[in-house]
Amino acid sequence: MLHRTGVAMTTIATQMDVHPKTVQRWIREEVQRIPEEEADAIRTLELARLDAILVPQMRLALAGDGFAVDRVLRIMDRRAKYLGLDNAKPGGFEQVGALLDRLVMGE
């Protein structure tokens, strides 16, 4: 429950007196046991978290902040993994790109 509420894995590891890699393994094992509909809800939650941090970072990146550019790229990479975009069929990227533009720019 701690991870679902946004508590960092390192914090959980400290509280449980285990290595963060152990917490990561536990989470991965539990995720594999999650029913599909609950997995969709978790994906939606994680995407919302990523969206929340993407918007301000994108503004900084567009203003020329090099560190923000790196963060934006990492966030976009993570979003792509959640959405399965790396395995997507050709032609769908334009639609996703347009959607991301609308989300980020508030259009």
N, C-alpha and C positions, 0 to 999 in steps of 0.2 A: 504494500500500500504506500510505503514511503516514496518509492520511485515514481509511482503513478501521480503523486501530488507534486512532483518536481524536485524532490530531494536528490542531491547529487549522489552518485554511487560511492564516491569517496567518503561522504558523510555517513551513509548507511554502513559502509565497511568499518569506519571508526566506531560507530555506535555498537556494532555487532562484534567488534574485535577480530575482524578477518581482513584479508587482503582485498583490495578493490576488484581484482580479477576474479575472485571467488564470487563476489556479488554479481559481477557481470555474467559469469557462468550460470548462477542461479536464475537470473532474470531470463537469459537465453533459454534455459531448460523449461521454465514456466511458460514462456511465450509459445514454445512448441506445443504445449498442452492446451492452449486457449482455443475454444470453439471459434469458428470462422466469424460469426456475427460479433463476438466480443473483440476479436482481432481487428475487425473493421472499426469498431468504436475506439480502440486504442490508437490505431493508425490516424483516425480523425483527430484525436486529442494531440498526438505528436505533431501532426501537420499544422494544427492551430498554434501550437507553441512555436514551431519554426516560422510560421507566418508572422507571428507577433514580434519576433526578433529580426526578421528579414527586412521589414519596412524601414525601421530607423537606420539599419546598417546600409541598406540600399541608398538612402538619401546621402549618407556620409560618403559612400563609395562614389556616387555620381558627382559629389563635390570635390573629389580628388583624394580622399583619404585612402592611402595604400593599404593600411591594416584592415579597413572596412571592406575593401575589395576582396582580400583574402577570406574574411569571414563570410561575405556574401557567397563566394564560390563554394565554401564548405557547406553552408546552409543549403544552397541550391543542389549540391551533390547529394546531401542527405535526403532532401525532398524527392529527388529523382529516384533514389533507392526505395523510399517508401511507396512511391507511385509506380514503380516498375518501369520507369521511362527508359532505362538503359536497355531494356528488352523489348521496347515498343516497336511497332511496325513503322516503316518510313511514311512520312506525310503527316503524322500526328503531332510532331514537334511544333509546327507553326501554331496549331490550335492551343497547345499548352503554353507556348511562349506568349501568345496574345492574352491568355487568361492570367498568367503571372504578371504581365505588364499592367493589366487592369487592377489586379490586387495590390501591387506595389505602388502604383501611381495614383490609386484611388479613383480610377476612371469608371 
